[in-house]
Amino acid sequence: MNAEKQLIRVGHSPDPDDAFMFHALANDAIDTGRYQFVHELQDIETLNRRAFAGELELTAVSIHGFAFIDDLYALCACGASMGDNYGPMVVARENLQISDLRGRRIAVPGTLTSAFLSLKLLLGDTFEYQVEPFDEILNLVAAGEYDAGLIIHEGQLTYSNQGLKLIVDLGRWWYDETGGLPLPLGGNAIRRDLGPQAMLEVTALLKQSIQYGLAHREAALQHAMKYGRDLDHAKTDRFVGMYVNDWTVDFGPRGREAVRLLLRRGYESGIIPKLVVPEFIG
């Protein structure tokens, strides 16, 4: 009789790049050996906060959010979402300068997101904000309920459909600010109490799932399209290409440097309460 499989609860966002990354695991396309994966789809801010209690064995997490849970989790060396000279954006109904955002009300997708950390590094405490669901922010800004919105996920490709204007691309700002580093937005965190062997084995399966998606792109895109609000096939392909790529297979030396620098800048700016130097698994 086969031994009972070890349950690995996986949390990830209902967006195309995460869906692409987890396609092989979600659809039993690879052999997971002694592990059984169960998927829970929630927005990234909810996953960040669930990680405080260590609820999931493997979870998508903002790099900002990771700063608060490194006692419970380590970062997988694979599964990164990096903005390489592009990233979260601030959009508004009218053309504004970055300096015009000071004193404005900005809708944000969560205070633990890396997008919010980046915006705070840029503007400090000079703006007002309110947390709103990430997939409602474009509608709220277009309706005039906020002066501007901080957008993540596929909104980066669709904001102009609602007549909104780009004020600042935070990935481009970070690239210029750091001499060419990518902006580390998200990763996957694995719970430390699984033990070293399971942490390595589960991370290896995540990497296999990412590589399977990249090798079987069309099938993975068909799965990802279910989660792309207002994205056709071409835009889903473009969006996935932005956030599932070589960085996702492995952070690499530059990616690791970018993560350490973002966390250090957050600490030095008083946004993150302690200096976190992440451990990468795999």
C-alpha positions as CSV (number, residue, x, y, z in Angstrom):
1,M,0.0,0.0,0.0
2,N,1.3,3.5,-0.9
3,A,2.2,5.7,2.0
4,E,-0.2,8.6,2.4
5,K,1.1,11.6,0.5
6,Q,2.2,14.7,2.4
7,L,-0.2,17.6,1.9
8,I,1.2,20.8,0.5
9,R,-1.3,23.7,0.5
10,V,-0.3,26.2,-2.2
11,G,-1.5,29.8,-2.2
12,H,-1.2,32.0,-5.3
13,S,-2.9,34.9,-7.0
14,P,-5.8,34.5,-9.5
15,D,-3.8,36.2,-12.2
16,P,-2.2,34.9,-15.5
17,D,1.4,34.7,-14.5
18,D,0.8,32.7,-11.3
19,A,-1.7,30.4,-13.1
20,F,1.0,29.8,-15.8
21,M,3.6,29.0,-13.2
22,F,1.4,26.5,-11.4
23,H,-0.3,25.0,-14.5
24,A,1.6,21.7,-14.3
25,L,1.0,21.3,-10.6
26,A,-2.7,22.3,-10.8
27,N,-3.4,20.0,-13.8
28,D,-1.3,16.9,-12.7
29,A,1.1,17.3,-15.6
30,I,4.1,16.3,-13.6
31,D,4.7,13.5,-11.1
32,T,4.7,15.1,-7.6
33,G,6.0,12.0,-5.9
34,R,5.2,11.8,-2.2
35,Y,3.5,15.2,-2.2
36,Q,-0.1,16.2,-2.8
37,F,-0.6,19.8,-3.8
38,V,-3.9,21.6,-3.1
39,H,-4.3,25.1,-4.5
40,E,-5.9,28.1,-2.9
41,L,-6.3,31.2,-5.0
42,Q,-6.5,34.5,-3.3
43,D,-5.3,38.1,-3.9
44,I,-1.7,38.7,-2.9
45,E,-2.5,41.0,0.0
46,T,-4.6,38.3,1.6
47,L,-1.9,35.7,1.0
48,N,0.7,38.1,2.6
49,R,-1.4,38.3,5.7
50,R,-2.2,34.6,5.9
51,A,1.6,34.0,5.8
52,F,1.9,35.8,9.2
53,A,0.2,32.8,10.7
54,G,2.0,30.2,8.5
55,E,-1.2,28.8,7.2
56,L,0.1,27.5,3.9
57,E,3.1,25.3,3.3
58,L,4.0,27.1,0.0
59,T,2.7,30.5,-0.8
60,A,3.1,33.3,-3.2
61,V,4.3,36.4,-1.3
62,S,5.2,39.9,-2.0
63,I,8.9,40.6,-1.4
64,H,7.7,43.4,0.9
65,G,5.5,41.0,2.8
66,F,8.3,38.5,3.1
67,A,10.1,40.9,5.4
68,F,7.6,40.2,8.1
69,I,7.5,36.4,7.8
70,D,11.2,35.3,7.4
71,D,11.1,33.6,10.8
72,L,8.4,31.2,9.4
73,Y,9.3,31.0,5.7
74,A,12.3,31.0,3.4
75,L,12.2,32.2,-0.2
76,C,12.3,29.6,-3.0
77,A,15.1,30.4,-5.5
78,C,12.5,29.9,-8.3
79,G,9.1,31.5,-8.7
80,A,10.1,35.1,-8.8
81,S,8.1,37.9,-10.5
82,M,10.6,40.5,-11.5
83,G,9.9,43.8,-13.2
84,D,12.9,44.3,-15.5
85,N,12.6,48.0,-16.3
86,Y,8.8,47.7,-16.0
87,G,6.5,47.0,-13.1
88,P,3.6,48.4,-11.0
89,M,2.2,51.7,-12.3
90,V,0.5,54.8,-10.9
91,V,-2.3,55.9,-13.3
92,A,-4.7,58.8,-13.2
93,R,-7.4,60.4,-15.3
94,E,-5.3,63.4,-16.1
95,N,-1.7,63.9,-17.0
96,L,0.2,64.5,-13.8
97,Q,3.9,64.8,-12.8
98,I,5.3,62.6,-10.1
99,S,5.5,65.7,-7.8
100,D,1.7,66.2,-8.4
101,L,1.0,62.9,-6.5
102,R,2.0,64.5,-3.2
103,G,-1.1,65.1,-1.2
104,R,-3.3,63.1,-3.5
105,R,-5.6,60.2,-2.6
106,I,-4.3,57.0,-4.2
107,A,-6.0,53.6,-4.3
108,V,-3.5,50.8,-3.5
109,P,-3.8,47.0,-3.7
110,G,-2.4,46.4,-0.2
111,T,0.1,47.8,2.2
112,L,2.3,44.7,2.1
113,T,2.7,44.6,-1.6
114,S,6.0,45.4,-3.2
115,A,4.2,47.9,-5.3
116,F,3.2,49.8,-2.2
117,L,6.8,49.6,-0.8
118,S,8.1,51.0,-4.1
119,L,5.6,53.9,-4.0
120,K,6.6,54.7,-0.4
121,L,10.3,54.7,-1.4
122,L,9.4,57.2,-4.2
123,L,7.0,59.5,-2.4
124,G,7.5,58.9,1.3
125,D,4.6,59.8,3.5
126,T,3.4,62.6,1.2
127,F,0.3,60.9,-0.1
128,E,-3.0,59.5,1.2
129,Y,-4.0,56.0,0.4
130,Q,-6.8,53.5,0.7
131,V,-6.6,49.8,0.2
132,E,-8.9,48.5,-2.6
133,P,-9.2,45.1,-4.4
134,F,-6.5,45.1,-7.1
135,D,-9.0,44.3,-9.8
136,E,-11.3,47.3,-8.9
137,I,-8.7,50.0,-8.8
138,L,-8.9,51.0,-12.5
139,N,-12.7,51.3,-12.3
140,L,-12.5,53.4,-9.1
141,V,-10.0,55.8,-10.6
142,A,-11.9,56.0,-13.9
143,A,-15.0,56.8,-11.9
144,G,-13.3,59.7,-10.1
145,E,-13.3,58.1,-6.6
146,Y,-9.5,58.5,-6.3
147,D,-7.0,60.9,-7.7
148,A,-4.8,58.0,-8.8
149,G,-4.4,54.3,-8.6
150,L,-1.5,51.9,-8.0
151,I,-2.0,49.0,-10.4
152,I,-0.5,45.5,-10.4
153,H,-1.1,42.4,-12.5
154,E,-2.8,42.7,-15.9
155,G,-4.0,46.3,-15.3
156,Q,-0.5,47.3,-16.5
157,L,-1.6,46.4,-20.0
158,T,-5.3,47.5,-19.9
159,Y,-5.3,50.9,-18.1
160,S,-5.5,52.9,-21.3
161,N,-8.7,51.1,-22.3
162,Q,-10.4,53.3,-19.6
163,G,-8.7,56.5,-20.8
164,L,-6.3,56.5,-17.9
165,K,-2.8,58.1,-18.1
166,L,0.5,56.6,-16.9
167,I,2.1,58.8,-14.2
168,V,5.0,56.6,-13.2
169,D,6.2,53.1,-13.9
170,L,7.8,52.1,-10.6
171,G,9.8,49.3,-12.3
172,R,11.3,51.8,-14.6
173,W,12.0,54.2,-11.7
174,W,13.7,51.5,-9.7
175,Y,15.8,50.4,-12.7
176,D,17.1,54.0,-13.1
177,E,17.4,54.4,-9.3
178,T,19.6,51.3,-8.9
179,G,21.7,51.4,-12.0
180,G,19.8,48.7,-13.9
181,L,18.4,46.2,-11.3
182,P,15.0,44.6,-11.8
183,L,12.3,45.4,-9.3
184,P,11.6,42.2,-7.3
185,L,7.8,42.1,-6.8
186,G,6.9,38.6,-5.7
187,G,8.3,35.2,-4.9
188,N,7.2,31.9,-3.4
189,A,7.9,31.2,0.2
190,I,8.2,27.8,1.7
191,R,7.5,27.0,5.4
192,R,10.6,26.3,7.4
193,D,9.0,23.6,9.6
194,L,8.7,21.3,6.6
195,G,12.4,20.6,7.2
196,P,15.4,21.0,4.9
197,Q,14.7,17.9,2.7
198,A,11.0,18.7,2.1
199,M,11.8,22.3,1.5
200,L,14.3,21.4,-1.3
201,E,12.0,18.7,-2.8
202,V,8.9,20.9,-2.9
203,T,10.9,23.8,-4.3
204,A,12.3,21.5,-7.0
205,L,8.7,20.5,-8.0
206,L,7.7,24.2,-8.2
207,K,10.7,24.8,-10.5
208,Q,9.7,21.7,-12.6
209,S,6.2,23.2,-12.9
210,I,7.6,26.6,-14.1
211,Q,9.9,24.8,-16.6
212,Y,7.0,22.6,-17.8
213,G,4.9,25.7,-18.5
214,L,7.7,27.4,-20.4
215,A,8.3,24.2,-22.5
216,H,4.5,23.7,-23.1
217,R,3.6,27.3,-23.5
218,E,0.4,27.1,-25.4
219,A,-1.3,24.7,-22.9
220,A,-0.1,26.8,-20.0
221,L,-1.4,29.9,-21.7
222,Q,-4.8,28.4,-22.2
223,H,-4.9,27.7,-18.5
224,A,-3.6,31.2,-17.7
225,M,-6.2,32.9,-19.9
226,K,-8.9,31.8,-17.4
227,Y,-7.4,34.4,-15.0
228,G,-6.7,37.3,-17.3
229,R,-9.4,39.9,-16.9
230,D,-9.8,41.7,-20.2
231,L,-6.8,40.0,-21.8
232,D,-6.9,38.3,-25.2
233,H,-4.5,35.6,-26.1
234,A,-1.8,38.0,-27.4
235,K,-1.9,40.1,-24.3
236,T,-2.0,37.1,-22.0
237,D,1.1,35.9,-23.8
238,R,2.8,39.3,-23.4
239,F,1.9,39.6,-19.7
240,V,3.1,36.1,-18.9
241,G,6.3,36.8,-20.8
242,M,6.8,39.9,-18.6
243,Y,6.6,37.9,-15.3
244,V,7.4,34.2,-16.1
245,N,10.8,34.1,-17.6
246,D,14.5,33.4,-16.7
247,W,14.1,35.3,-13.5
248,T,11.2,32.9,-12.5
249,V,13.3,29.8,-13.1
250,D,16.0,31.2,-10.8
251,F,16.5,34.7,-9.2
252,G,20.1,34.5,-10.2
253,P,22.8,36.8,-8.7
254,R,21.3,40.1,-9.9
255,G,17.8,39.0,-8.8
256,R,19.1,38.1,-5.3
257,E,21.0,41.4,-5.2
258,A,17.8,43.2,-6.1
259,V,15.8,41.5,-3.3
260,R,18.4,42.3,-0.7
261,L,18.6,45.9,-1.9
262,L,14.8,46.4,-1.9
263,L,14.5,45.0,1.6
264,R,17.4,47.1,2.8
265,R,16.0,50.3,1.3
266,G,12.7,49.5,2.9
267,Y,14.4,49.1,6.3
268,E,16.5,52.3,5.9
269,S,13.4,54.3,5.0
270,G,11.6,53.0,8.2
271,I,8.9,51.1,6.2
272,I,10.2,47.7,7.2
273,P,10.9,47.3,10.9
274,K,14.0,45.1,10.7
275,L,16.7,44.4,8.2
276,V,16.0,41.0,6.5
277,V,18.6,39.1,4.5
278,P,16.6,36.4,2.9
279,E,17.6,32.7,2.6
280,F,17.0,31.2,-0.8
281,I,16.0,27.5,-1.1
282,G,17.0,25.5,-4.1
